[in-house]
Amino acid sequence: MKFALLLLLLLPTLASAKSWKVGLASVDISPTEPIYLNGYGNRTHPSTGVKQQLWAKAIALEDNKRQRVVIVTTDLLGIPGAVSDVIAARVAKQYGLKRSQLLLNSSHTHGAPMVEGNLGTMFALTPAERLAIHNYTERLKDQIVNAVDRALADLKPAQLALGHGKATFAINRRVLSKDGTYIIGTNPNGPVDHDVPVLRISSPDGKLLAALFGYTCHNTTMGGDIYEVHGDYAGYAQLAFEKEHPGVQAMFYLLCGGDQNPSPRGKFELAEKYGNELAAAASAVITGKMQPLTGPLRTAFRMTDLNLKLHSREQFEEELKDKIPAKVRRAESMLSLYNQQRPMRSVPYPVQAIRFGKQWTLVALGGEVVIDYQLRIKKEFPGEDTTVAGYSNDVMCYIPSLRVLKEGGYEADSSMIYYGKPGPFAESVEEQLMATVDKVMRDVGRNK
C-alpha cells in the first residue's frame, strides 16, 4: 500500500522526465566597436564601452512525440520583423522548424545596440554609423542561428516545471497631467501585474539546469545619458541568478511592459537592486512546489494587419516644416511611400502561442504591448496557466489598447514618430489583435 502511494506521488515527475528533451546554448552579442545604443532619442554619439555583456540564450524543447520549439531570449531593445524573418527562414531550412516553433523575445534594455530596421527615424546617422549598425545586425543573425543550432544539438532528457513568484519594482507610468494629457511619470493607481512566471528545467535526477523567468516592466532603470552597453535590471537578474546557481543558464523574457517602468530610476545601483529582487523571486520559486509540465507541445503562429488611423499626404508635407528633426525624418519617409503609391495603412503583426500539455500556454505578442492585453488574455482564458509576453518576433512600435489609444500620450501616438509609423492606430486595434489571439489559442486547443 505504501509503495503504491509513493508511486502515485512520483508519477507526475516520472512522466515529465520521460516527456522532455532539452538543449541549452548562449552567445555573447555585445558589440565589438562603438555603436549607437537604442531607445533614447537624446543620445548624440555612439557607445563608449561595455559595462555589462549582452547575451542571446536559446532553449530547445522536444516532447516525447519529437515536437520541438526553440525559445531565444536576447538582451536587445527589440528584433525587427525583417531580421526575425531571416533568422526564422534559416532555422526552417537548416532544422525543419516551422515559424510557430521559434520564439524570439527581447528584454528591451535601452543599453543595447541599434538593430537595423528598428526605430529608424530616431537618429540622423552618418554612413559610418549606419555601417556599424548593419555589421552588428548581420553578425547578430549568425549568432542567433548558431545558438539555435547548438541548443538543438544539446538535447538531453529533462524535467520541466512551472511556478510563480512576485517582484514589486514596476509601476504604471501613464499619468494624467493637469492639462488633461497623459505623460510619463509614476501612477500608483494604474494597472500592473507583479507576477514572475518561472519555468524550471532540471535533469531527470533533479539537478537544476536552467530557469526561464519573466516580468512586466520596461528595462529603463538607466537613462539616455548612459553610453555604456548594459542589460539594465534584466541583465543583473540573470547574473545574480547564475551566481547563486553556478553552471545554470538563467534566461529573462519580457512580458507586456509597454506602459510599466521601474521606480525609482537613474542609477546602476537601482538596476542591480531590481535585478537581485527578480532573481530572488525566481530562486524562491524553483526551490518550492512547482507544477510539472508533461506535454505534448502544440504551437501556432499567425500574422494579422493592425489598421492605422487614416492620414494624408498633406499632413506630412506640413510636418516637413516641424522643428523636431525626428518628425521631419518621419515625414520624409512617409512622403516617399506616398510617392511610390503605397502609403502605410496598416502594420503587419505576429501572434504566437506555445502550449505545454494542458498546464501552461505561453502567448507571444509583437511590439511594445501595454499591460491591458496581458490582463485581458489571462482573464479571458481561465482554467489553465497562461503567460503573455510582449516584445516577441517583431518590435515594430507600441501596441496600445483601446483605452490607452483613446487617452493618448506617448504609447498611443508620439512614440510612432521614432518608430517611423505615420500616426496612431485605428480604434479597431485591440479587437483585431484579440481576434488573432483567439485563433492561435484555438489552434493549440485552448477555448474561452
N, C-alpha and C positions, 0 to 999 in steps of 0.2 A: 504493500500500500504506500509506504514512504517513497519507494523507488518510483512508483507511478506518478506520485505527486511531484517529485523532483523533476521527472521527465517532462511533465506538463508545464512546469515553470520555465524549463530550459528551451522548449520548442520554438518560441519566437526568436531567440538568439541563434539557435541552430539553423533555423530556416533562413535567417538573414545571412549567416556565414556561408550557406550553400548558394545563395541567390546572387551574390555580387562578386565582380572582379573590379578592382580599382587601380588606376595608374596615376602617378603624380609627376609633375615637372615644373620647373620655374626657370625664367631667364631674366637677366638684368637688362632693362630697357632704358637705363639712364643715358642721357645724351653724352656724346664724346667731344662735343665742341660747343661754343656759345650758340644759343638759340633762343628765340623769343618764347617766353612762357605764356601759357594760355589763361584766359578767364577774366583778366582785369585790363580794361582799356586805358588805364592811366600809366601803364608801363611805357618807357621811352627807349629802351635798349635791350639787347639780348641778355641771357643769363650770365652770371659771373662765377658759377661754380656749382658743385653738387653737395648739398648739406646732408641729403638722405637719398639712398639708392631707390630707384623705381623698379618695379617688377611686373612682369606678366606671369601669371601662375595658372597652370592647367590641371584639371582633374578629369580623367576619363572614367566613365562608369559603364559597366556591362552587366546586364541581368542574366539569369540562367537560360534565357532564350536567345542570348547573344545580341540583344538590342542594346545599342550604345548611345551615350550622349557625352559630349565634352563641354565643360564649363570653364571659360577662361576669364579670370579677373585681371584687371590692369590698373596700375597707378597712373591714370591719364584723366584729363578733363572729359574726354569722350572720343569714341572712334566713329567717324562719319560713315554713312552707309556705303559710299563708294569704296572705302577701304575695307569695310566688313565684307562687302560682296566679293572682292578679290580674294580675301582670306578664305571665305566660305567656298568659293569655286575651287581653289587649290586643295582644300581639305576634302571636298567632294570627289575630285579627280583622283587624289592620291590614296584616300582611305575609304571611299564609298559612303561617306556620311551625308545624309540629306540635310537640307538647310535647317530643319527643325531639330537636328541633333547637335547643333553647335550654338552655344550661347556666349556672347561676348559682352561683358559688363565692365564699366569703368567707375572708379572711385570718385571721379570728378574733382580730384585735387587741382587747385589753382596754382600749384607749383610744378606742373608738368609741361613739357614742350608742346608747342602747337603741332597739330597733325594736319596735313594737307587736306583742305576741303572743310575744315571746321572753323567757324567764326571768321570767315574770310574777309569781312569788311571792317574788322575791329582795328587793324593797324595799316598804316601806309608803309609797306616793307620795301627795302631795296632788293635788287636782283640777288645779291649775295645772301641776304636774309631769307629770301624765298627758297634759294637753293639749299640752304641748311635745313629748312623745314621739309623740303622734298626728299633730301637724302635720308633724313631721320624717318620719314614715313615709309620709304622703300625698305629700309632696314627693319623697321617695326613689323612689316608684313612678314618678312622672312623669319623674324624671331618668334612671332606668334605661331606660325605654321610649324616651326621647329619644336616649340613647346607642346603642341598638339601631337606631333609625331612621337616625341619621347614619352608622353603620358600614355599613348596607346600601346607603345612597346613595353611599358612597365606594368601592364595589367596582371594583378595577383589577387587571390581570394581575399575578401574583406567583409567587414560588417558595417552597416550604415544605421545610424540612429539620429533622431531629431528631437530637439528640445528648445526651450525659450527662456531667455533671460531679460534683463531690463537695464537700460542706461538712460540717464535723465538730462544730459547736457544740451539736447536740441530744444529749440524754441521756435514757434511760428514767427516769421519775420515780417508779415504783412500788417502794417499799422495804418489806421485811418487818421490822417492828419487834420489839422484844424481847418484847412481849406477844402476838406471833403475828398481829397485824393488819397490813394494808398501809396505809402512809401515803405522802404526797407528799414526796419527797426527791430524791436522786440515786443511781441504780443503774447503775454502770458495766458490770454484767454482764447487764443486761436487754436485750431485743431493740430494735434500732434499724435505720434504713435511711438512710444518708447520701447517697443518690442525689439528684442535681439534674437532672431531665429538662428539656431546653430545646428549644422549638420556635422556629426562626428563620424570620422572614418577610422576604423581600427582593424587590426589583423584578426584572424579567426581566434587567436588566443587572448584578444582583448587589448593588445598594445596600441596606444594611440598613434595614428599615422598622420592625420591631417584634420583640420577643422575649417569649415566654411561658415562664416558668420556675417550677418548683415545689420544695417542700421539705417534710419531715416533722417539724414542730416547732411546738408552741404559740407564739403570739405573746404571750408573757408575760414578757418581759425586765423590764418595769416592773410595779410592784405597784399595789394599790388605794389607796395613799397619793397617787397622781398624779391630779390633777383636770384636767389639760390634755389636750385632744384630741390623739391621736397614732396613728401606724400601726405602732409598735414596729419590730422588725427588718425586717419586710416593707416597711414604708414607706421605711426608709432604703435597703434594697436597690434599690428601684425608682428612688429619687432618684440613687443612686450610679451605676446602670447608665445612666440618661439623661444624667447629667453626662459620663460617659465617651463616650457615643454621642449627641451633640446631635441633636435632631429625631427621635429614635427613641422609640417607645412601649414602655415596659417594663411587663409585667404579671406579677403573682405570683399563684399559686394554691396552696392548702394541701392537702397530702396527708393521710394518716391519722395525724395527730399527737395523737390524744386522750390518749395516755399519754407524751408526749415534751415536755420543757421545754428551753429554752436554759440553759446552765450555764457560768459563774455568772450571776446575775441582779441587778437592782436599780438600775442606773444607765443613763442615756441614752447614756453613752459606750459601754457594752456593747452596747446595741441598735444603735448606729451601727457598731460593730466587726463584729457579726454580719451586719448588712446589707451592709457592704463585702465581707465574706468571700463571701457568697452572690452578690453582683453580680460579683465577680471570677471566681467559678466559672462563672457563666453566660457572661461575656465570653470566658473561655478556650475554652468550647465553641463559640461561634459563629465563632471565628477558626480553629478546627481542622476536621478532617474530620467531616462530618455525613452522615446518611442522607437522600437526597432522598425526599420523600413524593409519590407520584404519583396517589393516589386510586384508585377513587372513594370518596366519602363514604357511609358507612352509619351510621344512628343508631337507637337503641332506647331506650325508656323504659317501665318497669313500676313499678306500685305493689304493695306487699305489706303485710301486717299482721304486726308482730312481737308475739308474745304476752307479756303481763306475768305475773309471779307472782301467784297468787291472793291477794286481800285482802278485807277485810270492813269493813262499816260500823263495827263495834265498835272496830277498831284506830284509826280516825280520830276517833271520839268520845273515845278515850283520849288521842290526840295533841293534842286541843284544850287539854289541861292542860300541854303541854310549855312549858319555859322559853325555847325558841328561837323567836323570832317567825316566822321563815320556815316552821317546821314547823306552827305554828298556822294560818298562811295557807294552806299546802298542805292541811291537814285541812279547813278551811272549804270550799275548792274541791272536794275530793273528796266531802264530805258533800252539797254542792249537787248533784253529779252523781247520788249515791245517791237524793236526794230526787226527782230527775227520772226515776228508774228507768232510768238509763243510765250505770252505773259504768264507768270506763275499764278495759277488759280487754286492750286492745292498742294499739299505736302505728302509725299509717299511715307507710309508709316508702318513699322513692323510690330506685330504682336505674336508672342510665343508662349507656349505652355509646356511644362515638363511635369508629368505625373508619376509619382512613385507609389505603385500599388493603389490602395485606397486610403493611404495615410497622409500623403502630402502632395500638393500641387504648387509648383513654382511658376508664377506668371511673370513674363519679362516684357516690359514695355519700352519703346524707344523714347528718346528725348528727356528733357528735364521735367518730369511729371510731378505735378503738385500732389499733396497728400490726400486730397479728396478722392482720387482714384483708388488709392490703397485702401482707404476706409470703406469705400463703396463696394469694391470687389470682395473684400473679406466678409462684408455684411451680406452680400447677395449670394455668396456661395458658402453657406454654413455647413456644419456637419462633418467637415474634413479640414485638416490643417491647410491653410492657404497663405503663401507669402507672395508679395507683389514687389518686384524690382523695377526701377526705372533705369535710365542710362544704359540701355541694353540694345546692342546690334546697330544702333544709329543714334547719335545725339545731334539732332538737326536744329533744335530750338526748344524753347519752353512749351509745355503742353498744359494749358490752363483748363480747369474745369469750367463749366458754365458759370458757376458762382464767381470764380476769380476773373473770368473774362468780362462779366458784367461790372464787377467792381473796378477793373482797370488796374493800372500800375505796371511795374517793371515786368512781372511774369506774364502779364496779359498782352502787353503792347510794346513798350520801348526796348525790351530785350531783342525784339525781332530786327532792329536796326543792325545790331552787331552780328546776328546770325545770317544776315543777307536775305531776309524774307520781306515781302512787300508791306506787311502790316499784320494786324491781329487775325485770328481765326474767325470763321463764321460761327454763329451761335449753335450750329449743329455739331460742334467738335466733340462734346462729351458723348452724345448718343452715337455718333459714328464710331468713336473708339470703343465704346462699351458693346456695340453690336458685334464688333470683331472679337472682343474678349469672349462674348457668348459663343461664337463659332469655334474658337480654339478650345474652349472648355468642353464643348460637345465633342470635338474631335478626339479629346483624350478621355472621354467618358464621364465628364462632370456635368451635372444638371443642377439648376437652381432649386 
